[in-house]
């Protein structure tokens, strides 16, 4: 497994320097599974992109996921590494399948009219990773899993804002089309012509604003993490949010140049994240889950419930969340019954 781990870490180092830098702050036992998770997602994403998400490739990826959950992964290095993570942390099959669904949306040329539809996309291609990382780190509380999913969505919004020009050159558009029309832009015409404008910059700025709101929500979940995991996740949140700051300095021009956070800035953010290890546990549960990630939280609950709370405080929090979840389900059933009457 050591050679496999080295290969997974090498893939993370070359694929995402921000994620790699943050992952080095994780406790040593969690670096291998986080690298394996990243490798699986990255390899699958690359295969989809290189083959334009052909039906054959998507079918093969689904077969490989099912083989992983049957305990007989393919010879692909990332599949074998991910299979160990699935087995150890009981990751629900629905999570990687939702990731593949997001990849499939690209092949379908899906159009995103509203920010809510962009959230739906982000939940699949990034919120899933947040949910799986939460389970790897031992998160039990549904509200904390929701914050992890929302952090993934926030990062995806940042990716979309940063890659506007690159995506346009590939014939893709993830900005909310309704927002573009409000600024006097025709989405289809812009896809053909490209180019930056003040109107487009305002759309990008609005998307960064939406990401920042989710970053604020997600930060509440840091206190639910094991103390030694907090700096890694907080630094990832801070570094990724800084991409938005770089875009702002570029007047939100994401077409003519790529927004990059400097190494010095990343080191500063990592240093700022270290005190998170001494944050006192609290009872802050914050917002209800973003509707787009609710199905991910529900999928993760069985695996989260299997993780035993370690302290009296954690046990009490787990029980409160369980009662709240059961109450919400009971209210939903009553509402459906009344609607049928």
Steps between C-alpha positions, in 0.01 A plus 500: 500500500800731556579513127134557420486780756807667352342491156174647636686778681700577185176535309366740764822701501489556124122526469419743782776672691245663730347167602843343537624781726191474719516118513847512654336645812277195546595244765732241347242215506259708288743609229485166318119477476466868403763454226321184379166683488654787305670259259179313425306822435779652290559193284127458438467870411796482260362191327164671452660817361742319269219293351236776505294298748407243238228250597760223490729678745215586736375139494852374571537738795169382645615140462826583677316665792275197540806271485664705775196451723500129425858478626657428162641830369661523159877514458484878470716632784248761614220241507701267724591783737142629513368150566703491822350833604146383421550187708666672796263797529181340365453773241149472352487402134257787432781754547739393220199426277378858555848618401471306174156650444656845512760393244221369277326836510798646316461250219131583475572868443284586798395865524500677835235768508504584871750503784302216658572284194869589528481393866356166384800451272746606768342259749573210267851579383632650827246465782541124469870535575418711806263232629755223448778700666270569795445128549872429468566755775240341725226764485171371640268800520267554200537878524880470485480269197278764336765766565764274340281456192442876482875560517534279193229697319670828594828375356325396181346845464850642535624259232221610268578868555873446446455285186239706315729568204646150486154341514372729225782390272387142563139592416384482863310749711431458871407857590127540574349598168229706668768714664666557163173611342441740790830663400395526135708204384367225273654179635508316168646796313767545768587131474575557133689828530651491850686799634490693825272793573390695804163325479665158509719616787191583703367147446833352612502730804149388589607137481798568728255665742291183503813294564602727788163449666551124486858532626361683804248222564759228447743653748247431777556130441871520582426469872331164437823352364762319705739766625795383292290511180384859541806686368503300175136569420509862611813569295337345192198722554716814541729424204210429266309809608811703420450414132197726521718778644743463210209519255379817669845653456471410128161676482345154473660441162513120486537490121834661420701352786471234767470597866780339700566523874871554567706253702565770759126557541438127538763477774336793678159332485646175629655686793168673571324164512720343767324657804181315395635199687421670833145611414260393772224259395162669481135433433480722196304323228417794282294475186295222353686325219509668164218319313748382235704302755218355708502169310873465566453549873223240504719256307786549746290458817521117529880509482514796740274321747742206505778727630487482877512833691805521724405749771194583707468831311516323163247239610257772608545687173450179301178424687364851448570482125341156478183625672488807275539282190224264612272796578560652155415168332183467709391852405569424131284187517217696664522768229480236224202335669317832526574584136344169391188574705 
